[in-house]
């Protein structure tokens, strides 16, 4: 579900298509969150998670079975 406010963002549509391009996608495990202070143009898809490009950088080498919930001023990870 794309929020109405973001429906016409073509960059968001390409990120969503990138997620669904994988054959092993379980749509129940796809979460997207806009990080405060970051616009959609600086975002990318990493293992079904929408992250700020600068935060990802080259520091993430491998992620398996990770679920992340992002809320304002709160980042909660669960395995």
N, C-alpha and C positions, 0 to 999 in steps of 0.2 A: 504494500500500500504506500503510495507516494503522497505525502501531505500536500494539500491544495496549494499552499504557498510555494512549494518547490516543483509543482507539476510541469512548468514550462522551462525548467532548468535542463538544457540539453546535456550538460556535463553529468548531471545526476543520472540521466537515462543511460549514458554510456557506461557508467559504473555499475548500474543494475544489470545491464546486458553482460558485462564482464563476469559478474557473479554467476549468472545463469548459463554461461558458456561452458561451464564445467559439467561433466556427466554425472558427478557424484554429489550434486547439491541436494540437500534436504531443506526445503523452504522453511521448515519449522525452526531451523537453526541459523537463519539469516537475520541479523540485527544491524540496523544502521542508526547512527547517532551523530548529530552535528556537534563537534567539540566547540565550546565557547571560544570566540575570538578567531575562528577559522572559517574561511568560506569554502564552498564546494569546489572551487577551482584548484585548491591545494590539497585535495583528498585523493585517495586511491584505495583499491580493494586489496586486502591482505587476508587470506583464509576466511572469507565471508565476513570480514570486519572492515568497516569504513574508518580509516585513520588519517590523520593529518600527515601529509608527505614528509614534512620536516621531522616529525616525531619518529617516523619509521626509519628514514635514512638508510644506513647500511648496518644498523645495529641488530636488526632481527634477521637471524640466519635460518631458523627453522621453528615452526610452530605445529604441534600436533594436538588434536582433541581439546582445543582451548576455547572457552566461552568467555566473552567479556561483556559486561554491562556498563555503559557509560552514562552517568548522570551529572548534572552540574555540581562541581566541586567534589565529585565522588567517582572513583574507579574501583569496581569490584571484579575480581577474576575468580573463576571457579573451574575446577578440573572435572 
